[in-house]
Amino acid sequence: MLHGASSDIKPVSRCIGIDDGPFPPKTDDRVRHAPLLAVWLKGPRLHQLRTERITVDGLDATRKTELLLKGSVHVPVLLSGVTLGGFNLIDPWKIQKLCKAPVIVIVGSRPDNRAVKRALSRHFPDWKKRWDLIRSLGPLHKVRTMAGEGPVFFERFGCSTRQAGVILKTSAFVSRMPEPLRVAGILARGLFSSEPPS
């Protein structure tokens, strides 16, 4: 039994982590792209890696995530927030429906939704559409995944709060961040550059 897992909820052995990578700073009106990575872990071991590109501040993150996860069902998915590639929002409800598995959105600290709403309304003509998705996420929960470290905050889809807590605790091996997301973030930063292609 790992990290206090409940006796009636089985810890997962496989999990998917999804994170974005660095992207070029805005210098003109040209469209920019950010890498999007999905990693499949079996325990602490990397099993599979897939990559896509999303438009910075666009609205294609959900569709590109669906492409990354094509053919993958019944494996829990961990998302590094709902804003990827700047303010490109991913819809966890749609991802959960596609994968038929728990989807858990994880953030390292409690988000300031008022600041998010201000930023959206200032910079995006379609800010209400983006804000509606953020508002639909439901309550924020927290769990301590690693002794001696602070909690992680999460929203869960397709599972109970208790089930989500077990998934997060049993997939955190070396830090409070679950290993699939930790690995996805390391690979995203290591494989891709924020410099625009020459």
C-alpha positions in Angstrom: 0.0 0.0 0.0 1.6 3.3 -1.1 1.4 6.7 0.6 -1.7 5.9 2.7 -3.8 4.4 -0.1 -7.3 3.4 0.9 -7.9 -0.4 1.2 -11.0 -0.2 -1.0 -9.5 1.9 -3.8 -6.8 0.3 -5.8 -3.7 2.4 -6.6 -3.0 2.8 -10.3 0.0 1.3 -12.0 -0.3 3.3 -15.2 -0.9 7.0 -15.6 -0.6 9.7 -18.3 0.9 13.1 -17.7 0.3 16.1 -20.1 2.3 19.3 -20.0 3.3 22.1 -22.4 6.8 23.2 -23.2 8.6 26.6 -23.8 7.5 28.9 -26.6 8.9 32.0 -28.2 8.0 35.4 -26.6 5.6 37.6 -28.4 7.4 40.1 -30.6 4.9 40.7 -33.4 1.6 39.5 -34.6 2.8 36.2 -36.0 1.2 33.0 -34.8 3.4 31.1 -32.3 3.3 27.5 -31.2 4.1 25.6 -28.1 4.9 21.9 -27.8 2.4 19.6 -26.0 3.6 16.4 -24.5 1.9 13.3 -23.2 3.9 10.7 -21.3 2.7 7.2 -20.3 4.3 5.9 -17.1 4.0 2.5 -15.7 5.0 3.0 -12.1 8.1 5.3 -12.3 9.1 4.1 -15.7 8.5 5.9 -19.0 6.5 3.7 -21.3 5.5 6.0 -24.2 5.8 9.6 -25.3 3.8 11.5 -27.9 4.1 15.2 -28.9 1.9 17.7 -30.7 1.9 21.5 -31.2 -0.6 23.9 -30.0 -1.2 27.6 -30.9 0.0 30.0 -28.2 -3.1 31.7 -26.7 -5.3 29.7 -29.2 -8.2 27.4 -28.6 -6.8 24.1 -30.0 -5.4 22.5 -26.9 -8.4 20.2 -26.3 -8.4 19.0 -29.9 -4.6 18.4 -29.9 -4.9 16.6 -26.6 -7.5 14.3 -28.0 -5.1 13.5 -30.8 -2.4 12.7 -28.4 -4.7 10.4 -26.4 -6.2 8.6 -29.4 -6.6 4.9 -28.6 -5.9 5.3 -24.9 -8.8 4.4 -22.6 -9.1 3.6 -18.9 -5.8 5.1 -18.0 -6.0 8.1 -15.6 -4.8 11.5 -17.2 -3.1 14.2 -15.2 -3.1 17.7 -16.7 -0.7 20.4 -15.7 -3.5 23.0 -15.3 -6.1 23.9 -17.9 -4.1 26.8 -19.5 -1.4 25.5 -21.8 0.6 27.5 -24.3 -0.3 30.7 -22.6 -4.1 30.9 -22.4 -4.9 28.0 -24.6 -7.5 26.2 -22.5 -8.1 22.5 -22.4 -11.5 21.1 -21.6 -11.1 18.3 -19.0 -14.7 17.2 -19.4 -14.1 16.3 -23.1 -10.9 14.5 -22.3 -12.6 12.5 -19.6 -15.4 11.5 -22.0 -12.8 10.4 -24.6 -10.6 8.4 -22.3 -13.3 6.9 -20.1 -10.9 7.4 -17.2 -10.3 9.9 -14.3 -8.9 13.2 -15.4 -7.2 15.3 -12.8 -6.1 18.9 -13.3 -3.2 19.7 -11.0 -1.8 23.1 -10.0 1.1 23.7 -7.5 -0.7 26.6 -5.7 -4.1 27.9 -5.3 -4.9 30.0 -8.5 -6.1 33.6 -8.3 -9.2 33.4 -10.4 -9.9 37.1 -10.2 -6.5 37.9 -11.7 -7.1 35.3 -14.4 -10.5 36.8 -15.3 -8.9 40.3 -15.5 -6.1 39.1 -17.8 -8.6 37.3 -20.0 -10.9 40.3 -20.3 -8.1 42.6 -21.2 -6.4 40.5 -23.8 -9.0 38.3 -25.5 -12.2 39.3 -27.4 -13.6 35.8 -26.7 -12.7 36.0 -23.0 -16.2 35.0 -21.8 -15.9 31.7 -23.6 -12.6 31.0 -21.9 -13.8 32.2 -18.6 -16.9 30.0 -18.8 -14.7 26.9 -19.1 -12.6 27.9 -16.1 -15.8 28.5 -14.1 -17.1 25.1 -15.0 -14.2 23.2 -13.4 -15.8 22.8 -10.0 -14.3 23.1 -6.5 -10.6 23.0 -5.9 -9.3 20.3 -3.6 -5.9 19.7 -2.1 -3.9 16.6 -1.0 -0.5 16.1 0.5 1.3 13.6 -1.8 4.7 13.6 -0.1 5.6 13.9 3.6 7.4 17.0 4.4 6.2 18.9 1.3 3.3 21.2 0.7 0.0 20.0 -0.8 -0.9 20.0 -4.5 -4.2 21.5 -5.5 -6.5 19.7 -8.0 -9.8 19.5 -9.7 -11.1 16.0 -10.6 -13.4 14.7 -13.4 -14.8 11.2 -13.7 -13.8 10.1 -10.1 -14.4 11.0 -6.5 -12.2 13.3 -4.5 -11.0 10.3 -2.6 -10.1 8.3 -5.7 -8.2 11.3 -7.1 -6.2 11.6 -3.9 -5.2 8.0 -4.1 -4.1 8.4 -7.8 -2.0 11.4 -6.9 -0.4 9.9 -3.8 0.5 6.7 -5.5 2.0 8.4 -8.5 4.3 10.8 -6.6 7.7 9.2 -6.1 10.4 11.8 -5.7 8.4 15.1 -5.1 5.0 16.3 -4.3 4.3 16.5 -8.1 3.0 13.2 -9.5 5.7 11.5 -11.6 3.8 11.6 -14.9 3.6 15.4 -14.7 7.2 15.8 -13.4 8.5 13.7 -16.3 6.4 15.5 -18.9 7.6 18.9 -17.7 11.3 17.8 -17.7 11.0 16.4 -21.2 9.1 19.4 -22.5 11.8 21.7 -21.3 14.6 19.5 -22.3 13.5 18.6 -25.8 12.2 21.9 -27.0 13.5 25.5 -27.0 11.7 28.8 -26.5 13.8 30.2 -29.4 11.8 30.7 -32.7 13.0 28.4 -35.5 15.4 30.1 -37.9 
